[in-house]
Amino acid sequence: MGSVGDSYDNALMENFWSTLKIELVYRHSWRTRNEAENAIFTYIDGWYNTRRIQKDLGWRSPGEYEAAWHTHQAQQDQATIVQPEPTDAR
C-alpha cells in the first residue's frame, strides 16, 4: 500500500482495495483499459456516494457540505482583509 508512515499504510485502505478487487475486478473482464477505468470510477463513486445525505454533516450530502465549507472559508478570508484607513488630504 505504501511506505511506513504513509496515510495509505492502514487497514481501511487495504480493506477498500480488497473489497474493490473482490466485488469488481475479479468478477469482470474488460476489452480496453478505458472500460476498466470507467468501471472502477463508477464503483468508487457509488461507494462514496456524494449525493447521500448524512446526519453528521447536518443532513447535507458530502458535496453540499464541502461546498458550504469552502464558501465559509472564502467569507472568513474576505473578513480578515484589513483595508488601510484613508489619510487626511493635505
MDAnalysis code that builds the backbone (N, CA, C; Angstrom):
import MDAnalysis as mda
import numpy as np

u = mda.Universe.empty(270, n_residues=90, atom_resindex=np.repeat(np.arange(90), 3), trajectory=True)
u.add_TopologyAttr("name", ["N", "CA", "C"] * 90)
u.add_TopologyAttr("resid", np.arange(1, 91))
u.add_TopologyAttr("resname", ["MET", "GLY", "SER", "VAL", "GLY", "ASP", "SER", "TYR", "ASP", "ASN", "ALA", "LEU", "MET", "GLU", "ASN", "PHE", "TRP", "SER", "THR", "LEU", "LYS", "ILE", "GLU", "LEU", "VAL", "TYR", "ARG", "HIS", "SER", "TRP", "ARG", "THR", "ARG", "ASN", "GLU", "ALA", "GLU", "ASN", "ALA", "ILE", "PHE", "THR", "TYR", "ILE", "ASP", "GLY", "TRP", "TYR", "ASN", "THR", "ARG", "ARG", "ILE", "GLN", "LYS", "ASP", "LEU", "GLY", "TRP", "ARG", "SER", "PRO", "GLY", "GLU", "TYR", "GLU", "ALA", "ALA", "TRP", "HIS", "THR", "HIS", "GLN", "ALA", "GLN", "GLN", "ASP", "GLN", "ALA", "THR", "ILE", "VAL", "GLN", "PRO", "GLU", "PRO", "THR", "ASP", "ALA", "ARG"])
u.atoms.positions = np.array([
    [0.823, -1.194, 0.000],
    [0.000, 0.000, 0.000],
    [0.867, 1.259, 0.000],
    [1.852, 1.310, 0.823],
    [2.696, 2.498, 0.890],
    [3.830, 2.266, 1.851],
    [4.653, 3.246, 2.000],
    [5.764, 3.120, 2.931],
    [5.287, 3.402, 4.356],
    [6.112, 3.116, 5.314],
    [5.759, 3.331, 6.711],
    [5.497, 4.815, 6.941],
    [4.384, 5.118, 7.577],
    [4.045, 6.498, 7.860],
    [3.148, 7.126, 6.814],
    [2.961, 6.469, 5.684],
    [2.046, 6.982, 4.664],
    [0.621, 6.958, 5.182],
    [-0.194, 7.855, 4.660],
    [-1.601, 7.823, 5.031],
    [-2.283, 6.599, 4.433],
    [-1.674, 5.977, 3.410],
    [-2.265, 4.801, 2.778],
    [-1.807, 3.501, 3.443],
    [-0.980, 3.591, 4.452],
    [-0.500, 2.400, 5.136],
    [-1.407, 2.113, 6.327],
    [-2.665, 1.751, 6.010],
    [-3.590, 1.451, 7.101],
    [-4.610, 0.413, 6.664],
    [-5.282, -0.125, 7.624],
    [-6.217, -1.219, 7.380],
    [-7.420, -0.786, 6.551],
    [-7.868, 0.444, 6.710],
    [-9.039, 0.903, 5.971],
    [-8.799, 0.872, 4.467],
    [-7.662, 1.406, 4.037],
    [-7.375, 1.415, 2.605],
    [-7.135, -0.002, 2.087],
    [-6.465, -0.826, 2.852],
    [-6.244, -2.201, 2.430],
    [-7.571, -2.926, 2.279],
    [-8.495, -2.689, 3.207],
    [-9.812, -3.295, 3.137],
    [-10.576, -2.788, 1.914],
    [-10.487, -1.493, 1.648],
    [-11.178, -0.929, 0.487],
    [-10.678, -1.558, -0.810],
    [-9.357, -1.616, -0.999],
    [-8.809, -2.186, -2.236],
    [-9.147, -3.670, -2.350],
    [-9.148, -4.379, -1.234],
    [-9.522, -5.791, -1.253],
    [-10.974, -5.961, -1.685],
    [-11.857, -5.139, -1.135],
    [-13.273, -5.193, -1.494],
    [-13.478, -4.847, -2.957],
    [-12.793, -3.822, -3.445],
    [-12.905, -3.423, -4.853],
    [-12.487, -4.575, -5.766],
    [-11.411, -5.231, -5.429],
    [-10.941, -6.351, -6.250],
    [-11.931, -7.509, -6.223],
    [-12.419, -7.869, -5.037],
    [-13.330, -8.999, -4.908],
    [-14.660, -8.719, -5.607],
    [-15.228, -7.529, -5.385],
    [-16.552, -7.233, -5.909],
    [-16.550, -6.792, -7.363],
    [-15.446, -6.284, -7.870],
    [-15.450, -5.741, -9.225],
    [-14.414, -6.390, -10.129],
    [-13.165, -6.282, -9.770],
    [-12.088, -6.668, -10.682],
    [-12.098, -8.164, -10.999],
    [-12.236, -9.008, -9.988],
    [-12.166, -10.450, -10.216],
    [-13.421, -11.005, -10.891],
    [-14.503, -10.246, -10.905],
    [-15.764, -10.715, -11.483],
    [-15.985, -10.251, -12.920],
    [-15.163, -9.374, -13.420],
    [-15.365, -8.819, -14.761],
    [-14.066, -8.841, -15.551],
    [-14.233, -8.739, -16.852],
    [-13.077, -8.504, -17.719],
    [-13.485, -7.424, -18.716],
    [-12.530, -6.607, -19.082],
    [-12.800, -5.501, -19.980],
    [-11.892, -5.610, -21.200],
    [-12.397, -5.084, -22.312],
    [-11.603, -5.135, -23.547],
    [-10.528, -4.065, -23.577],
    [-10.812, -2.915, -22.985],
    [-9.838, -1.817, -23.026],
    [-9.576, -1.297, -21.621],
    [-8.458, -0.628, -21.495],
    [-8.118, -0.006, -20.211],
    [-9.143, 1.070, -19.858],
    [-9.634, 1.794, -20.860],
    [-10.616, 2.852, -20.642],
    [-11.899, 2.285, -20.030],
    [-12.363, 1.135, -20.513],
    [-13.544, 0.497, -19.939],
    [-13.301, 0.130, -18.477],
    [-12.130, -0.394, -18.180],
    [-11.792, -0.767, -16.807],
    [-11.743, 0.470, -15.906],
    [-11.126, 1.540, -16.373],
    [-11.045, 2.766, -15.587],
    [-12.433, 3.326, -15.300],
    [-13.309, 3.313, -16.303],
    [-14.674, 3.813, -16.107],
    [-15.441, 2.951, -15.102],
    [-15.255, 1.635, -15.164],
    [-15.927, 0.742, -14.222],
    [-15.437, 0.992, -12.800],
    [-14.144, 1.175, -12.629],
    [-13.587, 1.442, -11.299],
    [-14.065, 2.793, -10.779],
    [-14.100, 3.804, -11.641],
    [-14.599, 5.122, -11.240],
    [-16.055, 5.027, -10.796],
    [-16.878, 4.309, -11.560],
    [-18.286, 4.145, -11.210],
    [-18.442, 3.425, -9.877],
    [-17.625, 2.408, -9.637],
    [-17.663, 1.672, -8.378],
    [-17.309, 2.595, -7.206],
    [-16.235, 3.347, -7.353],
    [-15.801, 4.234, -6.269],
    [-16.826, 5.328, -6.028],
    [-17.375, 5.908, -7.093],
    [-18.383, 6.958, -6.949],
    [-19.616, 6.415, -6.246],
    [-20.013, 5.189, -6.559],
    [-21.151, 4.575, -5.895],
    [-20.868, 4.223, -4.448],
    [-19.623, 3.857, -4.155],
    [-19.232, 3.503, -2.787],
    [-19.193, 4.748, -1.907],
    [-18.639, 5.843, -2.446],
    [-18.535, 7.077, -1.675],
    [-19.877, 7.791, -1.613],
    [-20.609, 7.798, -2.717],
    [-21.939, 8.382, -2.817],
    [-21.971, 9.818, -2.310],
    [-21.560, 10.723, -3.152],
    [-21.507, 12.143, -2.789],
    [-22.884, 12.780, -2.672],
    [-23.925, 12.057, -3.093],
    [-25.274, 12.631, -3.073],
    [-26.097, 12.220, -1.846],
    [-25.658, 11.203, -1.093],
    [-26.415, 10.706, 0.058],
    [-26.282, 11.677, 1.229],
    [-27.402, 12.093, 1.804],
    [-27.340, 12.996, 2.953],
    [-26.899, 12.218, 4.182],
    [-26.218, 12.926, 5.089],
    [-25.690, 12.283, 6.285],
    [-25.977, 13.143, 7.505],
    [-26.366, 12.487, 8.573],
    [-26.712, 13.186, 9.810],
    [-25.538, 13.991, 10.355],
    [-24.330, 13.390, 10.347],
    [-23.148, 14.064, 10.913],
    [-22.744, 15.308, 10.137],
    [-23.238, 15.456, 8.921],
    [-22.919, 16.632, 8.110],
    [-24.076, 17.625, 8.115],
    [-24.936, 17.547, 9.118],
    [-26.061, 18.480, 9.216],
    [-27.129, 18.197, 8.181],
    [-27.363, 16.930, 7.904],
    [-28.347, 16.480, 6.910],
    [-28.056, 17.047, 5.533],
    [-26.773, 17.115, 5.218],
    [-26.344, 17.524, 3.875],
    [-25.531, 16.397, 3.262],
    [-25.426, 16.438, 1.943],
    [-24.577, 15.459, 1.267],
    [-23.123, 15.897, 1.425],
    [-22.166, 14.977, 1.237],
    [-20.759, 15.376, 1.327],
    [-20.409, 16.505, 0.354],
    [-20.980, 16.483, -0.842],
    [-20.714, 17.545, -1.812],
    [-21.234, 18.893, -1.342],
    [-22.454, 18.920, -0.787],
    [-23.029, 20.162, -0.263],
    [-22.234, 20.675, 0.934],
    [-21.835, 19.756, 1.810],
    [-21.064, 20.138, 2.997],
    [-19.734, 20.765, 2.590],
    [-19.051, 20.146, 1.634],
    [-17.764, 20.668, 1.193],
    [-17.913, 22.031, 0.528],
    [-18.952, 22.201, -0.302],
    [-19.189, 23.494, -0.959],
    [-19.467, 24.579, 0.087],
    [-20.275, 24.241, 1.111],
    [-20.570, 25.209, 2.170],
    [-19.314, 25.561, 2.954],
    [-18.457, 24.568, 3.201],
    [-17.216, 24.824, 3.925],
    [-16.322, 25.784, 3.155],
    [-16.174, 25.565, 1.846],
    [-15.337, 26.448, 1.035],
    [-15.920, 27.858, 0.972],
    [-17.236, 27.968, 0.887],
    [-17.882, 29.289, 0.887],
    [-17.617, 30.005, 2.201],
    [-17.745, 29.286, 3.316],
    [-17.496, 29.868, 4.642],
    [-16.041, 30.323, 4.765],
    [-15.112, 29.508, 4.278],
    [-13.693, 29.872, 4.332],
    [-13.429, 31.134, 3.515],
    [-14.038, 31.231, 2.342],
    [-13.843, 32.411, 1.494],
    [-14.394, 33.663, 2.170],
    [-15.544, 33.529, 2.850],
    [-16.124, 34.664, 3.564],
    [-15.230, 35.091, 4.722],
    [-14.645, 34.140, 5.420],
    [-13.734, 34.482, 6.516],
    [-12.487, 35.175, 5.984],
    [-11.977, 34.705, 4.847],
    [-10.802, 35.333, 4.248],
    [-11.092, 36.772, 3.864],
    [-12.284, 37.023, 3.337],
    [-12.662, 38.386, 2.965],
    [-12.793, 39.276, 4.196],
    [-13.300, 38.712, 5.285],
    [-13.495, 39.488, 6.513],
    [-12.171, 39.837, 7.182],
    [-11.142, 39.038, 6.976],
    [-9.869, 39.295, 7.641],
    [-8.963, 40.231, 6.853],
    [-9.350, 40.592, 5.649],
    [-8.535, 41.533, 4.865],
    [-8.720, 42.923, 5.471],
    [-7.634, 43.521, 5.882],
    [-7.676, 44.842, 6.520],
    [-7.448, 45.900, 5.448],
    [-8.415, 46.811, 5.364],
    [-8.298, 47.906, 4.413],
    [-7.589, 49.076, 5.103],
    [-6.663, 49.716, 4.401],
    [-5.968, 50.859, 5.029],
    [-6.929, 52.035, 5.239],
    [-6.704, 52.750, 6.339],
    [-7.508, 53.933, 6.621],
    [-7.108, 55.058, 5.663],
    [-8.077, 55.784, 5.133],
    [-7.688, 56.901, 4.268],
    [-6.998, 57.993, 5.087],
    [-5.991, 58.584, 4.519],
    [-5.276, 59.657, 5.219],
    [-5.935, 60.995, 4.905],
    [-5.731, 61.963, 5.815],
    [-6.303, 63.289, 5.583],
    [-5.596, 63.962, 4.421],
    [-6.348, 64.676, 3.624],
    [-5.756, 65.393, 2.488],
    [-4.932, 66.565, 3.005],
    [-3.863, 66.886, 2.327],
    [-3.010, 67.980, 2.783],
    [-3.297, 69.232, 2.045],
])
